[in-house]
Amino acid sequence: MIVREALEEYLAAKRPEMRHKTMSEARRILGYFSDFCTERGIELDHIRPRIIYEYTDFLCENRHSKQGGTLSSHTVFLHTTLIKAFLAWCTQDEEFEEYVRPSMVGKIKKPRQDKFVVETFTRDHIDALLKACDTGKTTSEKINTYLRDRNRAIVMLLVDTGIRAAELCGLRMKYLNLSPTDPHIRVFGKNDKWREIGLGERCRKELRRFVRKHRNNERGTDAFVFRTRRDEPLEVRALIGIINQLGHDAGIQGVRCSPHTFRHSYAVAFMRESQDIYRLSKLMGHSSIRITENYLKSFTQQDARRGAVSPLDAAF
């Protein structure tokens, strides 16, 4: 049985439950493995753990990161994880189960991942990013005013809520509650789950000014909150470009300026104030505490000590 045929059936079966971006990534990565097998005459029933290890060695020797360097341990781990998931599916499918044994799949060991700590934004970084929003980029003062107000609202919202890039881009006017008594947003996250996240006063006022000035006629509607200068819905790729450009204009170094860095920064800042990882996990839309812990690798022992509550003082 040819690997590519099984792979196409796997992707077709998984399409309804995978997001478009996830599907594209899976097709790309598994396509590399399929090509590797085709070039060496490896069919589905020939695959053993040794083949997977040979593939990852080949991957490290022949492919490079986007920056031109060697592939990270996280990338190699992702390749192995997707291949193992594909093979595990084959053991459960009536057409392919005769070619792949569950015991073989269980013997495939995932490579170790290097520990990687995402540096988070400081107060000075955030101040610099907000100041960078004031830089006009077009000859139209009206557009410059909109972009300035939009970008300030985006930065403040990312800082204050830690929402994902896709959640910010998908945020609609009817999911904004900017009343002073219970300000919050409602977002549609991963695994098709809704959640509500409260807003601080500074963020509430910035969003309220932005809405009143640029979206006043669309309050409570399905209209997207953030749009491009051409009045089109803001996409994730465009948002990444906006944050990257703001970081460049702000002269920030040593910290990756991306929407995801705001998410890490939010997690660390929240823990410094409350140290309630269960509440943080809910607010971030994680399915387990273990995922939340990955965002707290830069949360130090000193951070934990300084914010710790004294049970003696509090309860006795």
C-alpha positions as CSV (number, residue, x, y, z in Angstrom):
1,M,0.0,0.0,0.0
2,I,1.4,3.4,-1.1
3,V,1.9,5.8,1.8
4,R,0.5,8.8,-0.2
5,E,-2.8,7.0,-0.8
6,A,-3.3,6.3,2.9
7,L,-2.3,9.9,3.7
8,E,-4.9,11.4,1.4
9,E,-7.6,9.2,3.0
10,Y,-6.4,10.3,6.5
11,L,-6.5,14.0,5.6
12,A,-10.0,13.6,4.0
13,A,-11.2,11.9,7.2
14,K,-9.7,14.6,9.4
15,R,-10.8,17.6,7.4
16,P,-14.2,18.2,9.2
17,E,-12.5,18.4,12.6
18,M,-9.4,20.4,11.7
19,R,-9.1,24.1,11.2
20,H,-8.0,25.3,7.8
21,K,-4.6,26.4,9.1
22,T,-4.0,23.1,11.0
23,M,-5.0,21.1,7.9
24,S,-2.6,23.0,5.7
25,E,0.2,22.5,8.2
26,A,-0.6,18.7,8.5
27,R,-0.7,18.4,4.7
28,R,2.6,20.1,4.3
29,I,4.5,18.2,7.0
30,L,3.0,14.8,6.1
31,G,3.7,15.5,2.5
32,Y,7.4,15.7,3.3
33,F,7.2,12.3,4.9
34,S,5.2,10.9,2.0
35,D,7.8,12.2,-0.5
36,F,10.6,10.6,1.6
37,C,8.8,7.2,1.5
38,T,8.1,7.5,-2.3
39,E,11.7,8.3,-3.1
40,R,13.0,5.2,-1.2
41,G,10.3,2.8,-2.2
42,I,8.9,2.6,1.3
43,E,5.3,1.4,1.5
44,L,2.9,1.6,4.4
45,D,3.5,-1.9,5.6
46,H,7.3,-1.3,5.5
47,I,7.2,1.5,8.1
48,R,8.9,0.8,11.4
49,P,10.3,3.1,14.1
50,R,13.7,2.9,12.4
51,I,12.1,4.5,9.3
52,I,10.8,7.4,11.3
53,Y,14.2,8.0,12.9
54,E,15.9,7.9,9.5
55,Y,13.3,10.4,8.3
56,T,13.9,12.9,11.1
57,D,17.7,12.6,10.6
58,F,17.1,13.3,6.9
59,L,14.9,16.3,7.8
60,C,17.6,17.8,10.0
61,E,20.2,17.4,7.4
62,N,18.2,18.7,4.4
63,R,15.7,21.3,5.6
64,H,16.2,24.6,7.3
65,S,14.2,27.0,9.4
66,K,12.6,30.1,7.9
67,Q,15.7,32.1,9.3
68,G,18.0,29.7,7.4
69,G,19.3,27.8,10.4
70,T,18.9,24.2,11.5
71,L,15.4,23.0,12.4
72,S,14.5,23.3,16.1
73,S,13.7,20.4,18.3
74,H,10.1,21.6,18.4
75,T,9.8,21.3,14.6
76,V,11.2,17.8,14.6
77,F,8.9,16.9,17.5
78,L,5.9,18.2,15.5
79,H,6.8,16.2,12.4
80,T,7.1,13.0,14.5
81,T,3.8,13.7,16.4
82,L,1.9,14.1,13.1
83,I,3.4,11.0,11.5
84,K,2.5,9.0,14.6
85,A,-1.0,10.3,14.6
86,F,-1.4,9.4,11.0
87,L,-0.1,5.8,11.6
88,A,-2.3,5.4,14.7
89,W,-5.3,6.4,12.5
90,C,-4.3,3.7,10.0
91,T,-4.5,1.0,12.7
92,Q,-8.2,2.0,13.3
93,D,-9.2,2.2,9.7
94,E,-10.6,-1.0,8.1
95,E,-8.8,-0.3,4.8
96,F,-5.4,0.2,6.3
97,E,-5.4,-1.7,9.6
98,E,-3.8,-4.8,8.0
99,Y,-0.7,-2.7,7.0
100,V,0.1,-1.0,10.3
101,R,0.2,-2.7,13.8
102,P,-0.6,-0.7,16.9
103,S,2.4,-2.3,18.7
104,M,4.7,-0.8,16.1
105,V,3.2,2.7,16.4
106,G,3.5,2.5,20.2
107,K,7.3,1.9,19.8
108,I,7.9,5.1,18.0
109,K,9.5,7.5,20.4
110,K,9.1,11.2,20.1
111,P,12.3,13.3,20.1
112,R,13.1,15.4,23.1
113,Q,12.4,19.1,22.9
114,D,14.8,21.8,24.0
115,K,13.4,24.0,26.8
116,F,12.5,27.3,25.2
117,V,11.5,30.4,27.2
118,V,9.6,33.1,25.5
119,E,10.7,36.5,26.6
120,T,7.8,38.7,27.6
121,F,7.1,42.4,27.2
122,T,8.0,44.8,30.0
123,R,6.1,48.0,30.9
124,D,8.6,50.0,28.9
125,H,8.0,47.8,25.8
126,I,4.3,48.4,26.0
127,D,4.8,52.1,26.4
128,A,7.1,52.1,23.3
129,L,4.6,50.1,21.3
130,L,1.8,52.5,22.1
131,K,3.9,55.4,21.2
132,A,4.8,53.8,17.9
133,C,1.1,53.7,17.1
134,D,1.2,57.5,16.6
135,T,3.5,57.2,13.6
136,G,1.5,58.1,10.4
137,K,2.2,55.9,7.4
138,T,-0.1,57.3,4.7
139,T,-0.7,60.7,3.1
140,S,-4.3,60.6,4.3
141,E,-4.8,62.1,7.8
142,K,-8.2,60.4,8.1
143,I,-6.6,56.9,7.5
144,N,-3.7,57.7,9.8
145,T,-6.1,58.7,12.6
146,Y,-8.0,55.4,12.1
147,L,-4.8,53.3,12.1
148,R,-3.4,55.0,15.1
149,D,-6.7,54.5,17.1
150,R,-7.1,50.9,15.8
151,N,-3.5,49.9,16.6
152,R,-3.7,51.4,20.1
153,A,-6.9,49.5,20.8
154,I,-5.3,46.3,19.5
155,V,-2.2,46.6,21.7
156,M,-4.2,47.4,24.8
157,L,-6.7,44.5,24.1
158,L,-3.8,42.0,23.6
159,V,-2.1,43.2,26.8
160,D,-5.3,43.2,28.9
161,T,-6.8,39.9,27.7
162,G,-4.1,37.7,26.2
163,I,-6.5,36.5,23.5
164,R,-5.2,34.6,20.5
165,A,-4.5,36.4,17.2
166,A,-7.4,34.6,15.5
167,E,-9.7,35.5,18.4
168,L,-8.9,39.2,18.1
169,C,-9.4,39.1,14.3
170,G,-12.7,37.3,14.7
171,L,-14.0,39.6,17.4
172,R,-17.4,41.2,16.5
173,M,-19.1,44.3,17.7
174,K,-21.9,42.4,19.5
175,Y,-19.4,40.7,21.7
176,L,-18.1,43.9,23.2
177,N,-19.5,45.0,26.5
178,L,-18.0,48.3,27.4
179,S,-20.2,49.3,30.2
180,P,-18.4,50.6,33.3
181,T,-20.1,48.1,35.6
182,D,-19.2,44.8,33.8
183,P,-16.8,45.4,30.9
184,H,-15.8,42.2,29.1
185,I,-15.5,40.6,25.7
186,R,-16.8,37.3,24.4
187,V,-14.5,35.3,22.2
188,F,-14.9,32.1,20.2
189,G,-11.8,30.0,20.7
190,K,-10.3,26.6,20.0
191,N,-12.4,23.5,20.2
192,D,-15.5,25.6,19.3
193,K,-15.7,27.0,22.9
194,W,-16.9,30.4,24.0
195,R,-15.4,32.3,26.9
196,E,-15.7,35.7,28.5
197,I,-12.7,37.8,29.6
198,G,-13.0,40.9,31.7
199,L,-11.5,44.3,30.7
200,G,-9.6,46.7,32.8
201,E,-10.6,50.3,33.0
202,R,-7.8,51.6,30.7
203,C,-8.6,49.1,28.0
204,R,-12.3,49.7,28.3
205,K,-11.9,53.4,27.8
206,E,-9.6,52.9,24.8
207,L,-12.0,50.5,23.1
208,R,-14.9,52.8,23.9
209,R,-13.2,55.8,22.3
210,F,-12.3,53.7,19.3
211,V,-15.8,52.4,18.9
212,R,-17.4,55.8,19.4
213,K,-15.1,57.4,16.8
214,H,-14.9,54.7,14.2
215,R,-17.6,52.0,14.8
216,N,-20.5,53.9,16.4
217,N,-23.1,52.9,13.9
218,E,-22.2,49.2,14.2
219,R,-22.7,48.8,17.9
220,G,-24.3,45.4,18.7
221,T,-24.0,44.1,15.1
222,D,-22.1,41.2,13.5
223,A,-19.5,43.7,12.1
224,F,-15.9,42.9,12.9
225,V,-14.3,45.2,15.4
226,F,-11.0,45.6,13.7
227,R,-10.6,46.2,10.0
228,T,-7.9,47.2,7.5
229,R,-7.4,50.6,6.0
230,R,-9.4,49.4,3.1
231,D,-12.3,48.5,5.4
232,E,-11.8,44.7,5.1
233,P,-11.8,42.3,8.0
234,L,-8.4,42.1,9.6
235,E,-6.7,38.7,9.0
236,V,-4.2,37.0,11.3
237,R,-1.3,37.5,8.8
238,A,-2.0,41.2,8.7
239,L,-2.2,41.4,12.5
240,I,1.2,39.7,12.8
241,G,2.6,42.3,10.3
242,I,1.1,45.2,12.3
243,I,2.7,44.0,15.6
244,N,6.0,43.3,13.9
245,Q,6.0,46.8,12.3
246,L,5.1,48.4,15.6
247,G,8.0,46.6,17.3
248,H,10.4,47.8,14.6
249,D,9.1,51.4,14.9
250,A,9.4,51.2,18.7
251,G,13.0,49.9,18.4
252,I,12.3,46.9,20.6
253,Q,15.1,44.3,20.7
254,G,15.5,41.0,22.5
255,V,11.8,40.2,22.5
256,R,9.9,38.8,19.5
257,C,7.1,41.3,18.6
258,S,4.2,39.1,17.8
259,P,0.6,38.6,19.0
260,H,1.7,35.4,20.7
261,T,4.2,37.3,22.8
262,F,1.3,39.3,24.2
263,R,-0.3,36.1,25.2
264,H,2.8,34.9,27.1
265,S,3.1,38.4,28.7
266,Y,-0.5,38.3,29.8
267,A,0.0,34.9,31.5
268,V,3.0,35.9,33.4
269,A,1.5,39.3,34.5
270,F,-1.7,37.6,35.6
271,M,0.3,35.1,37.7
272,R,2.3,37.9,39.3
273,E,-0.9,39.5,40.5
274,S,-3.1,36.5,41.4
275,Q,-1.1,33.3,41.2
276,D,-4.3,31.5,40.4
277,I,-3.3,29.2,37.5
278,Y,-6.8,27.5,37.4
279,R,-8.5,30.9,36.7
280,L,-5.7,31.8,34.3
281,S,-6.3,28.6,32.4
282,K,-10.0,29.3,32.0
283,L,-9.4,32.9,30.8
284,M,-6.8,31.7,28.3
285,G,-9.2,29.0,26.9
286,H,-6.8,26.1,27.6
287,S,-8.1,22.6,27.8
288,S,-5.7,21.7,30.6
289,I,-3.4,23.2,33.2
290,R,-0.4,21.6,31.5
291,I,-0.9,23.8,28.5
292,T,-1.1,26.9,30.7
293,E,2.2,25.9,32.4
294,N,4.0,26.2,29.1
295,Y,3.2,29.9,29.1
296,L,4.8,30.4,32.5
297,K,8.4,29.2,31.9
298,S,9.6,32.8,32.4
299,F,7.6,33.1,35.7
300,T,10.5,32.9,38.2
301,Q,10.8,31.7,41.8
302,Q,11.2,35.3,42.7
303,D,7.9,36.1,41.0
304,A,6.2,33.3,43.0
305,R,7.7,34.4,46.3
306,R,6.9,38.1,46.0
307,G,3.2,37.5,45.3
308,A,2.6,34.6,47.6
309,V,-0.3,34.9,50.1
310,S,0.5,34.2,53.8
311,P,-2.1,31.6,55.0
312,L,-1.4,32.6,58.6
313,D,-2.2,36.3,57.9
314,A,-5.1,35.5,55.6
315,A,-6.9,32.8,57.5
316,F,-5.8,32.9,61.0
